[in-house]
């Protein structure tokens, strides 16, 4: 009997065996030639915990990642001159790739990654008389980026690129994709302060031009960069058009303001790129006087450019209509930014660290005159400065996959989406994070009923709340899983490829509405679903 008791004691005291570790083997090759890529950095990233392990490939391009714990991972590779790409990428330069499920003791082989070489576009910038233009900012703009649910263009490749004294430019380090090329005159890029004898007037002046010599981005020609593509001879003649001078004064500039403030005239439809392609002006001292030269007729927002993430001495934001005549006495008030207090309340959980959560407030009209961000302390208290009255978009980073945003309040008002009204410094921002006890999982198949590895799966709440949209990729068996899901009604969709952020775009989702699958998620429940993978959305 004592022997039996001792045996039972030992059984209950023996710690559980550690799970067997796995290995992951593969190779990194050049996408076009299939030649080995030596000294490429291969990174294994765990999903959820975001822990990473990295190593370099050998002379034969091969790698072996050892002592890998069971779990769900992504694998990517990178090297200078090549575009970072992930395992399971279904289009060139996909840096996310498919999910890789690694079981205990597994020895995965054939985890191969093909890296495309980056490309370049080159040419000359000329004026209307075919003379070279020096100092123009030349941008390759990719139409692949979503910002707050709206498609926009962003510069890619080597930035900034200025035309030389011969008017020549070359934009390198371009990932595979489609681009338009635009050139911005140096007078827009490097504004001069108001001259003492500045006289308003009209002038035929050079303005931002896109290839082939058009003023609107929508009319520009697209160029496609593939593996190692080099496109020479993309010459542009900057358009000369009738422009006017806009002069004015900022009233109420505080005495403690900095010596130089940058102003921008941004068209309402240009989005973030408007800060680069439209005229700028300098304000020196506290008299607040400014002048914009070479302004084409149109509707603009006059605003200060954020010079950093700290508090600004003052902010300007005003609507301006520009016609065919100079503006000589535009009066705009200086707005003193303020600070609000906030509170982040989180349901306790093993992965919850309040200090890792970052709260970001930005203007809801996407005219970035201010940026406000902060991290709560251990008690959840938060201070957000550099704010002006108006509607702001709330974004959060660092929220662990175990939690979701249950509610956002500005004062007593509950936000239906991710936007809140902040009229004054007395407004209290409250964000409540809850522990997600539900999960949604399933299998994605092609139209033949076969499991589809690397499909993009989206979980979209109804009604729409951007901060609850989730996206993942299927693993090698076509399986997907969402954890930490908030209770409620959702739509599920699986796509061959999709651009990050596109699931927030109503126009993107509209054509496939009838093909989405509805699921109801209960607190603590597990909802399963099978999806048929839809073709990639056409490029717009």
N, C-alpha and C positions, 0 to 999 in steps of 0.2 A: 504493500500500500504506500509506504513512504516513497518508493521508487516511482510509482505512478504519479504521485503529487509533484515530485521533483521534475518529472518529464513534462507534466502539464505546465508547471511554472516556467520551464525553459521555453516552451512553445509560445506562451503569452508574452514573454519578455524579449524574444528574438525580434529585432527590428525587421520590417518588411524588406525584401530584397530590392535592390536598386534595379530599375528597368535596364535591359541590355541596350548598349549604345549602338548607333548605326554609323554607316559610312556612305558618303555620296561622292561618286566619281564621274568625271566628264572631261570635256575638252572645249577650248575656246578657239574658234577659227574665224578667218576673214569671210564675211558673208558671200562675196563674189567669187573669190578664187579658192576658197576652202583651205587656204594655207593656215598652218598653226600660228596663233598669236602668242608669243612668249611674253612673260612678265605682265600679263593682264591681271588685274585685281579681281578676284572672285569673292563675292560676299553672300553669305547665307544669313537671312534675316527671319527670325521667328515671328509669326503673326500673333498679335496681342501684346506679348511682352516686349517686342521690338528689340530683342537681344541680337547682336550680330557677331559673326565669325568670318574672318577674311584670310585669304592666302593668295600667293602669286602663282601663275601657271609656269611650268617648266619650259625648256626649249622646244618641247614637242607640243606645247599648248595644253597639256593635260593638268588636271588637279584632282586631289583626293582630300575631302573634308572628313576628318575622323572624329570619333567620340561625340557624335551628334545625338542629343536626347530626342526621344519620340515627340512628335508634334507636327504642326503645320507651318511650312516655311515658304519663302521665295528665294530664288538664286539669281544673282545678276553679275555681269562682268563689265569692266571698264578699262580703257587705256587711252592715253593721249593720242589724238588723231582719229580715234574711233568714237562711235556714239554708244553711250551706255545702253545696254540691252539686257533683258531678263530671259531666263529660261522659259520656253513656252510662248515667246512673243509671236503674235500672229500678223504683225506688220513691222516694218523696219523701225528700229529705235524705240520699241516698246520697253520702257524701263520698269514695268510692273510685272508682267508675265503671269504665268499660271501659279496656282497654289500647289505645293508639293507636300503630299502627306507622307511622313516618314514614320514607319512603325518600329517598335523595339527590335533591335538586332538586325534590321534590314541592311542590305548591301545594294544600294541603288547605283546602277551604272547607266551610261548613255545620256547623262545630263549635259548635253552639248548646247553651246550658245554661239550663235553666229553674229559677229559684230560688223556692222557696215562702217566703211570709212566716211568721214565727214566730207562735205563738198564745199564749193565756193562759187561766188558770182562776182564778176569784175567788169569794169567799163570806165567811162568818162562822164563827168558832169560839165555841161557847156551852157553858155547863155544863148540868147536869141541870135547873136552874131557869130555863133560857133567858136567863141573864145572860151578857154578853160575857166571854170569857176573854182576858186580855191576856198577851202575851209567849209564846204557844205557838209552837213551831217547826212550820211547815207545809211539807210536801214533796210534790212531784209525782214519783212513782216510776215509772220506765219498766221494763218487763219485757223488755228487749231486750239485756241485757248478759250475756256469759259470762265467768266468772272461773274459771280452772283447770279448764275442762271442765264447769262447773256453771252453770246459768242462775241469775241473781240479779237483784235490783232495784237500781237506782241512781237518785239524784235528778238531775233535769234541770231546765233553765230557770234562772231567777234564784234563787240560793241565797246566804245564808239569807233566808227570808221569815218574819217574826215578826208575829203578829196584833197589831193596834193596840189602843188603849184602848177602841175600839168593837167589838173582836173581829174586825175586818175584815182580810182578807188578799187579795193578788193575786200569783199566780206567773206572770211573763211570760217571754219568750224561750224558749218551748217549741217544739222541733222537731216536725214531724208525727210522730204515733205514738200509742200507747195508754198511758194512765197510770192509776194509782190515787192518791188523795189521802189523806195521813195527817197527823195533828197530834200533836205530842209536848208534854206539859205542861212549863211552865217549870221545875218542880222537877227534871225529868230533865236539862234543858239546862244549867241553872246550879245545880249542887249546892252546898249549904252545908256548911261544916266541922262537925265533931262538937261539939255544944253541951256545956257543962260538966255540965249536969243532964239530959242526954239520957236519956229513959226509953223502953225498948222497949215495943211494944204492937201492937195491930191497929187498922186505920183503914179506913173507906170513903173511897177517894181516887180522883182522876182519873188515868187511865192512857192510854197511847198508843191513839189511836182512828183508824180509817180509815173513809172514807165507804162505805156509809151507816150510821155509828155501829156499827161492828163492831171487835172486838179483833184478829182474825187477818187478815193481809194476803190470805190465800187466799180470804177471804169478801168482799173489797172489790169494789165496782163499778168497771169500767174506763170511762174517758172517752177518746174518740178526738179528737185534735187534727189538723185538716187545715189547708190553706193559709188563714192569717189567722183561724183559729177563735178566738172569744172565748166562753168558757163561764162565765156568771155564776151566782150563786145556789147555789153548792155549799156549803151550810151543814152544819156538823157539831156534834153535841153530844157532848162528851167523856164516855166511859163512866166511871162510878164503880163500883169493885168493891172487895171486901175485900182488903186488903193487909196486909203485916206489916213490921216493922222487922228489919233484919239488922245486928247490931253485932259487931265483932271487933277483932282486933289482928294486925298484921304483926310477926312476931318477927324479930329480927336485922337491923333497918334500920341500915345503916352510918352512922357518925357524920358522914360527909361528904355525906350525901344532901341534896338540895334541900329547901327549906322547904315546898313543896307538891307532892304527888303526886296524880294523878287515877286513880281506880279505876273499873272498869266491870263490871257484871253483864250478861253477854251470853248469851242462850239459844243452845244448841248448833246450832240449825237456822237462825238468823237471818243467818248470814254477816256480811259487813262492815257491813251496815246495822244490826246489833245494837248497834254503838257509838253510834248516833244515837238509837235508839228505846227504849233501856232505861236504868234508873237509873244515876246516877254518884254518886261520893262523893269527898270530899277528905281526904287525909291530911296533917296538918301536923306538922313536926318529926320527931324520931326515935322518938317513943313508939309510932308505928304504929297508933294507934287510928282506927277508921273507923265510919261508920254509913250504911247505905242505908235510905231511907224509901220507903214505898209500893211494896214488892216483891210482885208477884203470885206465887202458888205455881207452881213449875216447876223444871226442871233448868237450871243456869246454869254458866258459867265465869267466875270472878272473876279479873280480870287488870288490870294496869296499862295505861294508854294510852300509846303512844309519843309523846313530846313533841317529837321531832326525829329526825334521822338520826345523831346522835352517840351515844356510849356512855351508857347509863343507869347511875345509881348502883346501882339494884337493880330487880328485876323480880318480879312476882307472877303466878302462874298456877295456879289450883286449881279443882277441881270443887266445886260447892255445890248441895245439894238444899234447896229451900225449900218448906215445907209451910204449914199454916194457923196455925202458932204462931210467935211471934217467935224469932229466934236472937240470943242475948245474948253468947256467948263463942266466936265463930268464930276459930280460930287458924290462920293461914297463914304459911308461912316466906318471908322475902325471899331471892330468888335473886340471887347476884352474877353478872352476865354476864361472859363471857370472850371472848378473841380467838383465832382460829385462823389458821394460815398456809395459803396456797394457791399453786398454780402453774398457769398457763395455758400450755400447750405448743401451738404452732401450726406447721403445715407452711408453709414460705415460699410467698408468692404475691404477685402485683402489687398486690392490693387489701388485703393483710393488714397492719393496724397494731394491735399489741397494746393500745396505750393507748386505742383507741376502744372496746374491749370492756368492758362492765360486767357484773359478776357480782352477782346479788341473791339473798339467802337469806331466806325467809320461812317461818313455821311452817306445816307441812303440814295442820294442822287448820283453817286459815283464821281463827284467832283471833289477830289481829295485835297481839301484845304487844311485838314487836320487829321491827325492819327492819335488815338488814345488807347493805351494798353496798360495792363497791370496784372500782377499775380496776387491772389489772396494770401494772407498770412495763415498760420496754423489754426486760427479761430474762424477763418473765412472772411475776415474783414478786408476790404478792398478800397483803394482810392484811384479814381480815374480823372486825370486832368486834361487840359488843352481842348475843352469842349465848347461849342457854341450852341445857342438854341436851335432846335430843329429835330428832324427825324434821323435816327441813326440805326445802322445795321449792327447787330450783335453777333460776333463770331467767337468761338471757343476752340482752343487747341489744348492738347495735353489731357483731355478727358479719357480715362482708361476705357477699354472695350467692355469692361464689366458694368459701366454706368451709362445712363442716357440723361438728356436734359428734360426734366419733367415740366418746368415752367420758367418763364422769364417775366418779370414785372418791373415796370417803371412807375414808382410811386404805388398807387392802388390799381393801376391798369395792367391787366394781363395781356401779354403780347400773343396774338394769334399766330404770327410767323416769327421771323427773326428781326423785325424792326420795332423800334420803340420811339416814342416822343420824349425828348428831354428838353423842357422849356427853361429850366433854371437850375442853379446849383443845389437847390433844396430837394431835387428829385433823387430818390433812393432807388438804385438798381439792385434787384434781388434775383439770383439765379439758383434754382433748386435742381440738384442732381440726384437721381434715384438709382438704386441698384437694380440692374436688369436681370430678372429671373427667368425670362422667356428666351427661347431660341427658335429660329426658323431654319430648316435644313431641307435638303432634297437632292435631286439628280437632274442634270441638264442633258438632253439628248438631241442629236441632229434629226433631220426629217426622215431618216431611215430607222430611227429608234435606237441608234448606237450612242453610248456615252460620249460626251463631248468634253475633252480636256481643254482647259484654258478659256472657257467661255466667261464673258462678263455678266455677272448677275447683280441686278439692282433691286433693292427693297425700298419702296417709295410710299410714305404715309399718306393717308387720305383722311382729312384734308391735309394739304401740303405743308410740311414744316421742314425747311431746309436742314436744320440741325439734327433731324432724325433720319434723313436719307442715308442708307448704307449701301456700300458696293463691295463686292469681292469677286474672286475668280474661282472657277471649278478646279479641282485637283485632277490627277492623272486618271481617275476613275469617273470623272464627270460630276463628282459630289461637291456640294457647297454647304456652308453653315454660317449663319449669323447668330452671334451671341449678344447678350445684354440688350435685347430688343424691348422697347416700351410697349405696353399693352395698347391695342388699337387695331384699326383696319389698314391694310397695306395692299399695294400692287406689287407683283413680282414680274420681272422680265429678265430674259437671258439673251445676250447678243454676241455675235462673233467678235466684234470690236466696238469700242465706244470711247469717246474722248472724255477725259476727267472733267467732272462738273456738268456734263451734258444732261444728267438726270434731273437737274433743277430747271431745265429749259422746257416750258410748255410746248413750244413750237417743235422741239425735237421729239417729244413724246406723242404729240397729237396723231401722227399717221399710224402709230402702233397701238392706240388705245384699246381697240377691240381684241388685241392679241395678248393683253396683259392678264395675269391670273390674280384674282383677289384672294387674300387670306385674312383671317381674323385671329389675332394674337391675344391670348389670355395671359394674365400675370402668372408666371411660374410654369406656363405650358410649353409644349414642344410641338410646333406646327410643321408638317412635312408637305412637300409639293414636288411634282415632276413638271419640268418645263421643256418646251421645244425651242431650240436656239434659233433666233431670228437672224437674217442676214445683216451684214454691216450696213449702217446708215450711209446713204450717198453723201459724197463730199459736197459742201455748199460753198 
